[in-house]
Structure formats: structure tokens, C-alpha cells
Amino acid sequence: MTLKRDGAQLVFVCSKCGYSEPVKRIVKPLERKRTKSAIKVIGKEGADLKPLPVVEAVCPKCGNGEAYFWLVQTRGADESATQFFRCTRCNYTWREYS
């Protein structure tokens, strides 16, 4: 159905058969108010927060069995991502290529 003006009146008209029906009321969509969400940046004061997941991994420096884990695409898009680990005890960071 398309909306057309027939004189002073608005009508819906079917594009296939030509059937028309007068518009009884027009409903306007609600306007959404967009709110900007603040981007939270972890600075020095939030350094004690550890937002990374913890996995079982043996630290090559101190032998601790837990490390924070994240992935970074350091090579081509057709190659797998590089896995980075950071020891939860000594903060030593190492990588593994998969």
C-alpha cells in the first residue's frame, strides 16, 4: 500500500489492484533520544582491576599456574591470532603462536 493524496484527503492505494481506502489516523513513530554512553578507560587508579579472563597456564618465569589471557591478530587475517598470557603472580607476559 502506498500513501497518496486524493484532493484534501490522504488515502492508501494498493499498487497491484488499485483498491483505495481513506486514512483514518496517522501514527507518528516515537523519537528515540540517543544517549552517549561513556567509554570507561582503566587508568593508573584502576590498575588493580583485572578485566581479563584467568586461565590455567604455567608461567615460564616463576612457575605460577594461572595467567591472564587475550588474543591479538598480529599477522595476516588468514592466519590464527597470537595468544598472550600475563602471569597473575609476577606479571611476566609471554605469547604463544597457534
N, CA, C and O of each residue as an XYZ file, in Angstrom:
392
protein
N       0.846     -1.166      0.000
C       0.000      0.000      0.000
C       0.902      1.243      0.000
O       1.912      1.307      0.701
N       0.513      2.179     -0.777
C       1.230      3.452     -0.808
C       0.286      4.553     -0.345
O      -0.934      4.443     -0.470
N       0.860      5.590      0.179
C       0.087      6.716      0.691
C       0.023      7.797     -0.386
O       1.056      8.267     -0.863
N      -1.206      8.193     -0.771
C      -1.367      9.224     -1.793
C      -2.406     10.234     -1.322
O      -3.206      9.957     -0.428
N      -2.377     11.390     -1.932
C      -3.344     12.438     -1.602
C      -4.419     12.449     -2.689
O      -4.121     12.548     -3.879
N      -5.680     12.346     -2.247
C      -6.818     12.397     -3.159
C      -7.603     13.661     -2.811
O      -8.513     13.636     -1.983
N      -7.234     14.759     -3.458
C      -7.826     16.052     -3.118
C      -7.271     16.517     -1.780
O      -6.065     16.719     -1.638
N      -8.160     16.690     -0.789
C      -7.727     17.136      0.536
C      -7.544     15.961      1.491
O      -7.164     16.144      2.647
N      -7.819     14.750      0.998
C      -7.777     13.577      1.869
C      -6.617     12.660      1.499
O      -6.274     12.521      0.325
N      -6.014     12.033      2.516
C      -4.975     11.036      2.283
C      -5.623      9.666      2.174
O      -6.523      9.328      2.943
N      -5.152      8.871      1.198
C      -5.687      7.524      1.013
C      -4.541      6.533      0.836
O      -3.473      6.878      0.331
N      -4.783      5.291      1.263
C      -3.877      4.186      0.965
C      -4.335      3.565     -0.337
O      -5.526      3.310     -0.516
N      -3.401      3.316     -1.258
C      -3.742      2.739     -2.552
C      -2.883      1.504     -2.764
O      -1.665      1.537     -2.589
N      -3.551      0.395     -3.150
C      -2.830     -0.846     -3.448
C      -2.188     -0.705     -4.820
O      -2.856     -0.327     -5.782
N      -0.899     -1.007     -4.917
C      -0.191     -0.849     -6.188
C      -0.540     -1.960     -7.176
O      -0.282     -1.801     -8.369
N      -1.118     -3.081     -6.728
C      -1.462     -4.169     -7.643
C      -2.868     -4.024     -8.209
O      -3.064     -4.072     -9.423
N      -3.848     -3.845     -7.321
C      -5.239     -3.840     -7.795
C      -5.861     -2.454     -7.860
O      -6.916     -2.293     -8.473
N      -5.247     -1.455     -7.252
C      -5.772     -0.103     -7.288
C      -6.784      0.214     -6.199
O      -7.294      1.333     -6.136
N      -7.081     -0.755     -5.340
C      -8.022     -0.521     -4.248
C      -7.502      0.615     -3.378
O      -6.306      0.698     -3.100
N      -8.426      1.504     -2.944
C      -8.015      2.610     -2.087
C      -8.921      2.686     -0.878
O     -10.096      2.321     -0.918
N      -8.329      3.174      0.198
C      -9.065      3.315      1.452
C      -8.582      4.585      2.126
O      -7.377      4.830      2.184
N      -9.505      5.403      2.642
C      -9.075      6.648      3.284
C      -8.300      6.378      4.576
O      -8.556      5.408      5.289
N      -7.360      7.257      4.849
C      -6.562      7.155      6.070
C      -7.403      7.678      7.224
O      -7.915      8.796      7.179
N      -7.542      6.846      8.269
C      -8.347      7.243      9.422
C      -7.535      8.032     10.428
O      -8.028      8.986     11.030
N      -6.300      7.632     10.606
C      -5.426      8.375     11.508
C      -3.972      8.095     11.136
O      -3.652      7.055     10.560
N      -3.118      9.023     11.471
C      -1.687      8.878     11.202
C      -0.975      8.745     12.534
O      -1.143      9.565     13.437
N      -0.186      7.706     12.634
C       0.581      7.462     13.855
C       2.031      7.796     13.555
O       2.633      7.237     12.637
N       2.580      8.704     14.331
C       3.977      9.084     14.155
C       4.844      8.220     15.052
O       4.488      7.969     16.203
N       5.976      7.763     14.539
C       6.863      6.970     15.386
C       7.463      7.834     16.494
O       7.678      9.034     16.318
N       7.721      7.216     17.607
C       8.350      7.925     18.720
C       9.786      8.258     18.372
O      10.482      7.463     17.741
N      10.221      9.413     18.778
C      11.615      9.781     18.564
C      12.436      9.225     19.711
O      12.117      9.429     20.882
N      13.476      8.535     19.361
C      14.355      7.992     20.385
C      15.410      9.018     20.726
O      16.031      9.621     19.850
N      15.595      9.199     21.993
C      16.664     10.090     22.430
C      17.923      9.265     22.563
O      17.997      8.331     23.361
N      18.894      9.621     21.779
C      20.158      8.894     21.833
C      21.016      9.448     22.949
O      21.285     10.647     23.025
N      21.429      8.557     23.794
C      22.305      8.967     24.878
C      23.692      8.417     24.590
O      23.856      7.273     24.167
N      24.656      9.240     24.825
C      26.030      8.806     24.624
C      26.485      8.063     25.866
O      26.447      8.589     26.978
N      26.917      6.830     25.650
C      27.425      6.079     26.788
C      28.915      6.379     26.919
O      29.656      6.403     25.937
N      29.312      6.600     28.120
C      30.707      6.955     28.375
C      31.590      5.723     28.186
O      31.231      4.615     28.585
N      32.734      5.937     27.577
C      33.710      4.874     27.427
C      34.565      4.871     28.680
O      35.158      5.885     29.051
N      34.618      3.742     29.311
C      35.380      3.642     30.545
C      36.821      3.259     30.219
O      37.076      2.238     29.580
N      37.731      4.070     30.655
C      39.155      3.824     30.452
C      39.764      3.491     31.805
O      39.584      4.215     32.784
N      40.479      2.393     31.835
C      41.116      1.991     33.082
C      42.475      2.666     33.147
O      43.375      2.342     32.371
N      42.620      3.586     34.055
C      43.875      4.311     34.217
C      44.709      3.727     35.337
O      44.492      2.592     35.762
N      45.658      4.503     35.810
C      46.546      4.032     36.871
C      45.783      3.718     38.147
O      46.114      2.769     38.858
N      44.749      4.525     38.440
C      44.000      4.296     39.672
C      43.194      2.996     39.601
O      42.837      2.439     40.639
N      42.906      2.507     38.398
C      42.164      1.259     38.255
C      43.043      0.092     37.861
O      42.545     -0.931     37.390
N      44.342      0.234     38.048
C      45.269     -0.815     37.646
C      45.072     -2.096     38.441
O      45.431     -3.177     37.975
N      44.501     -1.983     39.645
C      44.273     -3.185     40.437
C      43.091     -3.994     39.899
O      42.919     -5.152     40.277
N      42.272     -3.397     39.018
C      41.203     -4.134     38.364
C      41.822     -5.010     37.286
O      42.668     -4.545     36.522
N      41.420     -6.246     37.216
C      41.946     -7.166     36.208
C      40.786     -7.649     35.350
O      40.179     -8.675     35.659
N      40.466     -6.924     34.272
C      39.297     -7.269     33.469
C      39.504     -8.442     32.518
O      38.574     -8.813     31.802
N      40.693     -9.037     32.489
C      40.976    -10.134     31.573
C      40.613    -11.476     32.204
O      40.656    -11.610     33.427
N      40.254    -12.475     31.388
C      39.955    -13.796     31.938
C      41.222    -14.478     32.433
O      42.315    -14.243     31.917
N      41.055    -15.329     33.444
C      42.181    -16.077     34.006
C      42.075    -17.519     33.518
O      41.012    -18.136     33.586
N      43.208    -18.049     33.021
C      43.249    -19.419     32.524
C      44.397    -20.162     33.198
O      45.273    -19.558     33.817
N      44.372    -21.475     33.064
C      45.474    -22.285     33.575
C      46.607    -22.251     32.555
O      46.452    -22.738     31.435
N      47.729    -21.684     32.937
C      48.915    -21.626     32.091
C      50.118    -21.481     33.016
O      50.084    -20.705     33.971
N      51.170    -22.224     32.735
C      52.362    -22.192     33.585
C      53.271    -21.066     33.128
O      53.674    -21.007     31.966
N      53.589    -20.168     34.062
C      54.473    -19.049     33.773
C      55.895    -19.566     33.583
O      56.406    -20.274     34.450
N      56.549    -19.227     32.462
C      57.912    -19.686     32.242
C      58.927    -19.020     33.171
O      60.055    -19.500     33.282
N      58.555    -17.933     33.835
C      59.492    -17.214     34.701
C      59.418    -17.700     36.147
O      60.444    -18.015     36.750
N      58.183    -17.761     36.715
C      58.071    -18.109     38.131
C      57.384    -19.447     38.381
O      57.390    -19.928     39.514
N      56.789    -20.064     37.353
C      56.143    -21.369     37.517
C      54.715    -21.306     38.039
O      54.106    -22.348     38.282
N      54.172    -20.122     38.214
C      52.793    -19.975     38.662
C      51.858    -20.645     37.653
O      52.166    -20.675     36.461
N      50.723    -21.180     38.107
C      49.818    -21.934     37.239
C      48.647    -21.162     36.686
O      47.797    -21.758     36.023
N      48.554    -19.858     36.923
C      47.453    -19.059     36.408
C      47.980    -17.831     35.678
O      48.992    -17.244     36.060
N      47.258    -17.455     34.605
C      47.669    -16.278     33.838
C      46.446    -15.609     33.233
O      45.442    -16.265     32.953
N      46.537    -14.301     33.034
C      45.521    -13.581     32.278
C      45.743    -13.909     30.816
O      46.860    -14.226     30.405
N      44.676    -13.833     30.026
C      44.732    -14.314     28.650
C      44.023    -13.344     27.717
O      42.952    -12.841     28.059
N      44.601    -13.064     26.533
C      43.930    -12.292     25.487
C      44.511    -12.663     24.136
O      45.610    -13.211     24.049
N      43.763    -12.358     23.079
C      44.161    -12.657     21.702
C      44.362    -11.363     20.934
O      43.626    -10.396     21.128
N      45.378    -11.347     20.046
C      45.624    -10.201     19.179
C      45.919    -10.733     17.784
O      46.686    -11.682     17.620
N      45.305    -10.118     16.782
C      45.566    -10.501     15.393
C      46.824     -9.770     14.936
O      46.737     -8.662     14.406
N      47.994    -10.379     15.136
C      49.265     -9.725     14.823
C      49.752    -10.024     13.417
O      50.607     -9.312     12.890
N      49.216    -11.071     12.805
C      49.649    -11.447     11.460
C      48.491    -11.247     10.488
O      47.537    -10.535     10.802
N      48.565    -11.858      9.328
C      47.518    -11.701      8.318
C      46.175    -12.227      8.797
O      46.105    -13.050      9.710
N      45.124    -11.746      8.179
C      43.771    -12.134      8.587
C      43.500    -13.609      8.325
O      42.624    -14.198      8.959
N      44.244    -14.216      7.394
C      44.034    -15.621      7.106
C      44.825    -16.534      8.053
O      44.741    -17.756      7.937
N      45.578    -15.963      8.973
C      46.340    -16.743      9.951
C      45.702    -16.585     11.329
O      44.980    -15.623     11.590
N      45.982    -17.538     12.192
C      45.378    -17.503     13.524
C      45.965    -16.369     14.368
O      47.061    -15.872     14.106
N      45.207    -15.983     15.378
C      45.617    -14.888     16.269
C      46.734    -15.349     17.203
O      46.910    -16.544     17.435
N      47.480    -14.388     17.730
C      48.527    -14.672     18.711
C      47.917    -14.636     20.100
O      47.187    -13.704     20.438
N      48.214    -15.647     20.908
C      47.706    -15.718     22.273
C      48.728    -15.087     23.204
O      49.905    -15.445     23.186
N      48.267    -14.145     24.018
C      49.134    -13.516     25.001
C      48.708    -13.955     26.390
O      47.521    -14.125     26.667
N      49.692    -14.135     27.257
C      49.447    -14.505     28.648
C      50.221    -13.555     29.548
O      51.314    -13.113     29.195
N      49.656    -13.239     30.712
C      50.358    -12.448     31.718
C      50.168    -13.151     33.053
O      49.039    -13.397     33.479
N      51.262    -13.469     33.702
C      51.237    -14.193     34.963
C      50.492    -13.389     36.029
O      50.685    -12.180     36.155
N      49.634    -14.078     36.800
C      48.878    -13.399     37.850
C      49.748    -13.091     39.065
O      49.370    -12.270     39.901
N      50.905    -13.737     39.173
C      51.784    -13.503     40.320
C      52.871    -12.467     40.005
O      52.990    -11.472     40.720
N      53.664    -12.683     38.950
C      54.826    -11.812     38.695
C      54.615    -10.834     37.542
O      55.501    -10.026     37.264
N      53.459    -10.884     36.859
C      53.123    -10.010     35.733
C      54.009    -10.195     34.511
O      54.043     -9.321     33.645
N      54.725    -11.303     34.417
C      55.522    -11.611     33.228
C      54.571    -11.892     32.066
O      53.587    -12.613     32.233
N      54.851    -11.335     30.906
C      53.981    -11.513     29.727
C      54.733    -12.330     28.686
O      55.898    -12.068     28.387
N      54.040    -13.327     28.141
C      54.604    -14.125     27.062
C      53.523    -14.417     26.036
O      52.337    -14.203     26.287
N      53.941    -14.903     24.888
C      52.996    -15.172     23.807
C      53.174    -16.590     23.303
O      54.233    -17.201     23.445
N      52.094    -17.096     22.705
C      52.126    -18.397     22.051
C      51.457    -18.237     20.704
O      50.379    -17.653     20.596
N      52.096    -18.755     19.692
C      51.522    -18.718     18.342
C      50.780    -20.021     18.133
O      51.313    -21.096     18.406
N      49.546    -19.930     17.647
C      48.780    -21.155     17.437
C      48.646    -21.456     15.964
O      48.029    -22.455     15.592
